[in-house]
């Protein structure tokens, strides 16, 4: 979703600077979270949001 915005090097640098882990999430990062939520190991997780944002919202 941010691919268009990340073409602007200044915007990308500022956005990455605001992510505590220092990188934007990849498709693989999101897919791993989705696979976890679809697995039996997450069967007791209900009614919550799983943020895959490198700590952006925790700042």
Biopython code that builds the backbone (N, CA, C, O; Angstrom):
import numpy as np
from Bio.PDB.StructureBuilder import StructureBuilder

atoms = [
    (1, "UNK", "N", (0.806, -1.195, 0.000)),
    (1, "UNK", "CA", (0.000, 0.000, 0.000)),
    (1, "UNK", "C", (0.854, 1.266, 0.000)),
    (1, "UNK", "O", (0.405, 2.309, -0.475)),
    (2, "UNK", "N", (2.065, 1.190, 0.520)),
    (2, "UNK", "CA", (2.903, 2.387, 0.612)),
    (2, "UNK", "C", (3.914, 2.483, -0.528)),
    (2, "UNK", "O", (4.697, 3.432, -0.589)),
    (3, "UNK", "N", (3.897, 1.516, -1.417)),
    (3, "UNK", "CA", (4.885, 1.479, -2.502)),
    (3, "UNK", "C", (4.966, 2.819, -3.246)),
    (3, "UNK", "O", (6.056, 3.321, -3.519)),
    (4, "UNK", "N", (3.819, 3.378, -3.563)),
    (4, "UNK", "CA", (3.774, 4.660, -4.283)),
    (4, "UNK", "C", (4.442, 5.772, -3.464)),
    (4, "UNK", "O", (5.199, 6.578, -4.004)),
    (5, "UNK", "N", (4.156, 5.808, -2.160)),
    (5, "UNK", "CA", (4.708, 6.849, -1.296)),
    (5, "UNK", "C", (6.205, 6.663, -1.068)),
    (5, "UNK", "O", (6.946, 7.637, -0.935)),
    (6, "UNK", "N", (6.646, 5.398, -1.022)),
    (6, "UNK", "CA", (8.061, 5.119, -0.771)),
    (6, "UNK", "C", (8.955, 5.456, -1.957)),
    (6, "UNK", "O", (10.179, 5.411, -1.834)),
    (7, "UNK", "N", (8.369, 5.793, -3.102)),
    (7, "UNK", "CA", (9.171, 6.258, -4.234)),
    (7, "UNK", "C", (9.800, 7.608, -3.909)),
    (7, "UNK", "O", (10.844, 7.962, -4.456)),
    (8, "UNK", "N", (9.160, 8.358, -3.018)),
    (8, "UNK", "CA", (9.690, 9.631, -2.533)),
    (8, "UNK", "C", (10.716, 9.324, -1.439)),
    (8, "UNK", "O", (10.345, 8.974, -0.319)),
    (9, "UNK", "N", (11.994, 9.455, -1.764)),
    (9, "UNK", "CA", (13.072, 9.071, -0.844)),
    (9, "UNK", "C", (13.005, 9.809, 0.496)),
    (9, "UNK", "O", (13.301, 9.230, 1.542)),
    (10, "UNK", "N", (12.620, 11.071, 0.461)),
    (10, "UNK", "CA", (12.512, 11.846, 1.701)),
    (10, "UNK", "C", (11.402, 11.279, 2.593)),
    (10, "UNK", "O", (11.587, 11.115, 3.799)),
    (11, "UNK", "N", (10.265, 10.987, 1.995)),
    (11, "UNK", "CA", (9.154, 10.403, 2.754)),
    (11, "UNK", "C", (9.550, 9.047, 3.333)),
    (11, "UNK", "O", (9.297, 8.765, 4.504)),
    (12, "UNK", "N", (10.171, 8.214, 2.504)),
    (12, "UNK", "CA", (10.565, 6.873, 2.952)),
    (12, "UNK", "C", (11.531, 6.959, 4.130)),
    (12, "UNK", "O", (11.377, 6.241, 5.118)),
    (13, "UNK", "N", (12.523, 7.834, 4.025)),
    (13, "UNK", "CA", (13.515, 7.981, 5.097)),
    (13, "UNK", "C", (12.836, 8.390, 6.402)),
    (13, "UNK", "O", (13.151, 7.848, 7.461)),
    (14, "UNK", "N", (11.912, 9.339, 6.330)),
    (14, "UNK", "CA", (11.196, 9.809, 7.521)),
    (14, "UNK", "C", (10.299, 8.717, 8.094)),
    (14, "UNK", "O", (10.235, 8.545, 9.311)),
    (15, "UNK", "N", (9.613, 7.985, 7.236)),
    (15, "UNK", "CA", (8.742, 6.906, 7.698)),
    (15, "UNK", "C", (9.553, 5.821, 8.401)),
    (15, "UNK", "O", (9.181, 5.378, 9.487)),
    (16, "UNK", "N", (10.655, 5.390, 7.793)),
    (16, "UNK", "CA", (11.501, 4.346, 8.381)),
    (16, "UNK", "C", (12.089, 4.829, 9.702)),
    (16, "UNK", "O", (12.245, 4.044, 10.638)),
    (17, "UNK", "N", (12.410, 6.105, 9.781)),
    (17, "UNK", "CA", (12.949, 6.670, 11.016)),
    (17, "UNK", "C", (11.953, 6.556, 12.167)),
    (17, "UNK", "O", (12.352, 6.490, 13.330)),
    (18, "UNK", "N", (10.670, 6.532, 11.849)),
    (18, "UNK", "CA", (9.625, 6.446, 12.864)),
    (18, "UNK", "C", (9.245, 5.011, 13.238)),
    (18, "UNK", "O", (8.365, 4.806, 14.074)),
    (19, "UNK", "N", (9.887, 4.034, 12.640)),
    (19, "UNK", "CA", (9.620, 2.630, 12.952)),
    (19, "UNK", "C", (10.759, 2.132, 13.837)),
    (19, "UNK", "O", (11.902, 2.063, 13.383)),
    (20, "UNK", "N", (10.470, 1.784, 15.093)),
    (20, "UNK", "CA", (11.530, 1.355, 16.011)),
    (20, "UNK", "C", (12.419, 0.218, 15.484)),
    (20, "UNK", "O", (13.617, 0.197, 15.766)),
    (21, "UNK", "N", (11.852, -0.716, 14.731)),
    (21, "UNK", "CA", (12.680, -1.801, 14.189)),
    (21, "UNK", "C", (13.492, -1.377, 12.970)),
    (21, "UNK", "O", (14.339, -2.131, 12.493)),
    (22, "UNK", "N", (13.232, -0.162, 12.462)),
    (22, "UNK", "CA", (14.057, 0.399, 11.395)),
    (22, "UNK", "C", (13.800, -0.109, 9.998)),
    (22, "UNK", "O", (14.631, 0.080, 9.109)),
    (23, "UNK", "N", (12.654, -0.757, 9.783)),
    (23, "UNK", "CA", (12.318, -1.227, 8.436)),
    (23, "UNK", "C", (10.812, -1.356, 8.300)),
    (23, "UNK", "O", (10.102, -1.531, 9.291)),
    (24, "UNK", "N", (10.334, -1.269, 7.084)),
    (24, "UNK", "CA", (8.911, -1.444, 6.816)),
    (24, "UNK", "C", (8.599, -2.934, 6.761)),
    (24, "UNK", "O", (9.451, -3.745, 6.398)),
    (25, "UNK", "N", (7.386, -3.281, 7.119)),
    (25, "UNK", "CA", (6.956, -4.677, 7.042)),
    (25, "UNK", "C", (6.930, -5.130, 5.586)),
    (25, "UNK", "O", (6.626, -4.355, 4.679)),
    (26, "UNK", "N", (7.252, -6.392, 5.389)),
    (26, "UNK", "CA", (7.216, -6.978, 4.054)),
    (26, "UNK", "C", (5.949, -7.822, 3.904)),
    (26, "UNK", "O", (5.241, -8.070, 4.880)),
    (27, "UNK", "N", (5.676, -8.252, 2.695)),
    (27, "UNK", "CA", (4.553, -9.155, 2.455)),
    (27, "UNK", "C", (4.744, -10.418, 3.294)),
    (27, "UNK", "O", (3.780, -10.943, 3.851)),
    (28, "UNK", "N", (5.959, -10.897, 3.385)),
    (28, "UNK", "CA", (6.260, -12.085, 4.173)),
    (28, "UNK", "C", (5.961, -11.876, 5.660)),
    (28, "UNK", "O", (5.453, -12.782, 6.320)),
    (29, "UNK", "N", (6.271, -10.693, 6.189)),
    (29, "UNK", "CA", (5.971, -10.381, 7.589)),
    (29, "UNK", "C", (4.471, -10.495, 7.854)),
    (29, "UNK", "O", (4.055, -11.076, 8.856)),
    (30, "UNK", "N", (3.675, -9.946, 6.967)),
    (30, "UNK", "CA", (2.221, -9.979, 7.122)),
    (30, "UNK", "C", (1.703, -11.403, 6.927)),
    (30, "UNK", "O", (0.845, -11.859, 7.683)),
    (31, "UNK", "N", (2.215, -12.101, 5.922)),
    (31, "UNK", "CA", (1.776, -13.472, 5.659)),
    (31, "UNK", "C", (2.073, -14.398, 6.840)),
    (31, "UNK", "O", (1.284, -15.294, 7.142)),
    (32, "UNK", "N", (3.193, -14.185, 7.495)),
    (32, "UNK", "CA", (3.542, -14.996, 8.661)),
    (32, "UNK", "C", (2.539, -14.776, 9.787)),
    (32, "UNK", "O", (2.137, -15.727, 10.458)),
    (33, "UNK", "N", (2.137, -13.528, 9.995)),
    (33, "UNK", "CA", (1.137, -13.217, 11.019)),
    (33, "UNK", "C", (-0.208, -13.857, 10.669)),
    (33, "UNK", "O", (-0.882, -14.399, 11.545)),
    (34, "UNK", "N", (-0.594, -13.798, 9.408)),
    (34, "UNK", "CA", (-1.848, -14.404, 8.961)),
    (34, "UNK", "C", (-1.801, -15.917, 9.161)),
    (34, "UNK", "O", (-2.771, -16.509, 9.634)),
    (35, "UNK", "N", (-0.680, -16.545, 8.806)),
    (35, "UNK", "CA", (-0.538, -17.994, 8.987)),
    (35, "UNK", "C", (-0.640, -18.369, 10.461)),
    (35, "UNK", "O", (-1.257, -19.377, 10.806)),
    (36, "UNK", "N", (-0.042, -17.566, 11.323)),
    (36, "UNK", "CA", (-0.139, -17.822, 12.765)),
    (36, "UNK", "C", (-1.593, -17.761, 13.223)),
    (36, "UNK", "O", (-2.056, -18.646, 13.943)),
    (37, "UNK", "N", (-2.311, -16.722, 12.809)),
    (37, "UNK", "CA", (-3.709, -16.594, 13.230)),
    (37, "UNK", "C", (-4.600, -17.707, 12.680)),
    (37, "UNK", "O", (-5.621, -18.039, 13.282)),
    (38, "UNK", "N", (-4.221, -18.275, 11.555)),
    (38, "UNK", "CA", (-4.985, -19.371, 10.962)),
    (38, "UNK", "C", (-4.626, -20.726, 11.575)),
    (38, "UNK", "O", (-5.321, -21.715, 11.344)),
    (39, "UNK", "N", (-3.551, -20.775, 12.350)),
    (39, "UNK", "CA", (-3.069, -22.033, 12.911)),
    (39, "UNK", "C", (-3.746, -22.366, 14.237)),
    (39, "UNK", "O", (-4.271, -21.487, 14.920)),
    (40, "UNK", "N", (-3.727, -23.624, 14.579)),
    (40, "UNK", "CA", (-4.280, -24.091, 15.856)),
    (40, "UNK", "C", (-3.593, -23.418, 17.045)),
    (40, "UNK", "O", (-4.218, -23.212, 18.085)),
    (41, "UNK", "N", (-2.323, -23.076, 16.897)),
    (41, "UNK", "CA", (-1.568, -22.475, 18.008)),
    (41, "UNK", "C", (-2.117, -21.114, 18.438)),
    (41, "UNK", "O", (-1.757, -20.618, 19.506)),
    (42, "UNK", "N", (-2.968, -20.513, 17.638)),
    (42, "UNK", "CA", (-3.560, -19.233, 18.025)),
    (42, "UNK", "C", (-5.042, -19.381, 18.367)),
    (42, "UNK", "O", (-5.774, -18.391, 18.373)),
    (43, "UNK", "N", (-5.484, -20.578, 18.646)),
    (43, "UNK", "CA", (-6.918, -20.835, 18.836)),
    (43, "UNK", "C", (-7.533, -20.091, 20.019)),
    (43, "UNK", "O", (-8.751, -19.914, 20.051)),
    (44, "UNK", "N", (-6.746, -19.657, 20.974)),
    (44, "UNK", "CA", (-7.277, -18.933, 22.125)),
    (44, "UNK", "C", (-7.220, -17.413, 21.952)),
    (44, "UNK", "O", (-7.561, -16.673, 22.874)),
    (45, "UNK", "N", (-6.800, -16.956, 20.802)),
    (45, "UNK", "CA", (-6.752, -15.528, 20.525)),
    (45, "UNK", "C", (-8.072, -15.123, 19.880)),
    (45, "UNK", "O", (-8.440, -15.629, 18.820)),
    (46, "UNK", "N", (-8.784, -14.197, 20.539)),
    (46, "UNK", "CA", (-10.066, -13.723, 20.011)),
    (46, "UNK", "C", (-10.183, -12.218, 20.221)),
    (46, "UNK", "O", (-9.621, -11.669, 21.169)),
    (47, "UNK", "N", (-10.905, -11.569, 19.344)),
    (47, "UNK", "CA", (-11.265, -10.168, 19.511)),
    (47, "UNK", "C", (-10.123, -9.202, 19.735)),
    (47, "UNK", "O", (-10.204, -8.340, 20.609)),
    (48, "UNK", "N", (-9.076, -9.329, 18.972)),
    (48, "UNK", "CA", (-7.950, -8.413, 19.114)),
    (48, "UNK", "C", (-7.394, -8.048, 17.742)),
    (48, "UNK", "O", (-7.744, -8.662, 16.734)),
    (49, "UNK", "N", (-6.549, -7.072, 17.718)),
    (49, "UNK", "CA", (-5.850, -6.700, 16.482)),
    (49, "UNK", "C", (-4.393, -7.076, 16.626)),
    (49, "UNK", "O", (-3.785, -6.854, 17.673)),
    (50, "UNK", "N", (-3.842, -7.639, 15.588)),
    (50, "UNK", "CA", (-2.421, -7.986, 15.565)),
    (50, "UNK", "C", (-1.728, -6.960, 14.679)),
    (50, "UNK", "O", (-1.933, -6.934, 13.466)),
    (51, "UNK", "N", (-0.916, -6.127, 15.289)),
    (51, "UNK", "CA", (-0.227, -5.079, 14.542)),
    (51, "UNK", "C", (1.102, -5.594, 14.011)),
    (51, "UNK", "O", (1.937, -6.086, 14.771)),
    (52, "UNK", "N", (1.290, -5.480, 12.724)),
    (52, "UNK", "CA", (2.541, -5.883, 12.075)),
    (52, "UNK", "C", (3.147, -4.602, 11.510)),
    (52, "UNK", "O", (3.115, -4.356, 10.304)),
    (53, "UNK", "N", (3.703, -3.788, 12.419)),
    (53, "UNK", "CA", (4.161, -2.459, 12.010)),
    (53, "UNK", "C", (5.542, -2.093, 12.550)),
    (53, "UNK", "O", (5.934, -0.927, 12.506)),
    (54, "UNK", "N", (6.268, -3.062, 13.049)),
    (54, "UNK", "CA", (7.627, -2.806, 13.521)),
    (54, "UNK", "C", (7.714, -1.913, 14.742)),
    (54, "UNK", "O", (8.785, -1.395, 15.058)),
    (55, "UNK", "N", (6.598, -1.728, 15.431)),
    (55, "UNK", "CA", (6.598, -0.901, 16.623)),
    (55, "UNK", "C", (6.106, 0.512, 16.412)),
    (55, "UNK", "O", (6.106, 1.311, 17.349)),
    (56, "UNK", "N", (5.685, 0.841, 15.194)),
    (56, "UNK", "CA", (5.231, 2.198, 14.863)),
    (56, "UNK", "C", (4.172, 2.682, 15.847)),
    (56, "UNK", "O", (4.291, 3.776, 16.398)),
    (57, "UNK", "N", (3.137, 1.875, 16.071)),
    (57, "UNK", "CA", (2.034, 2.313, 16.930)),
    (57, "UNK", "C", (2.374, 2.251, 18.405)),
    (57, "UNK", "O", (1.657, 2.830, 19.221)),
    (58, "UNK", "N", (3.431, 1.574, 18.766)),
    (58, "UNK", "CA", (3.829, 1.482, 20.170)),
    (58, "UNK", "C", (4.617, 2.716, 20.618)),
    (58, "UNK", "O", (4.806, 2.935, 21.814)),
    (59, "UNK", "N", (5.071, 3.512, 19.661)),
    (59, "UNK", "CA", (5.851, 4.712, 19.980)),
    (59, "UNK", "C", (5.044, 5.720, 20.740)),
    (59, "UNK", "O", (5.554, 6.785, 21.085)),
]
sb = StructureBuilder()
sb.init_structure("model")
sb.init_model(0)
sb.init_chain("A")
sb.init_seg("    ")
for serial, (resi, resn, name, xyz) in enumerate(atoms, 1):
    if name == "N":
        sb.init_residue(resn, " ", resi, " ")
    sb.init_atom(name, np.array(xyz, "f"), 0.0, 1.0, " ", f" {name:<3s}", serial, name[0])
structure = sb.get_structure()
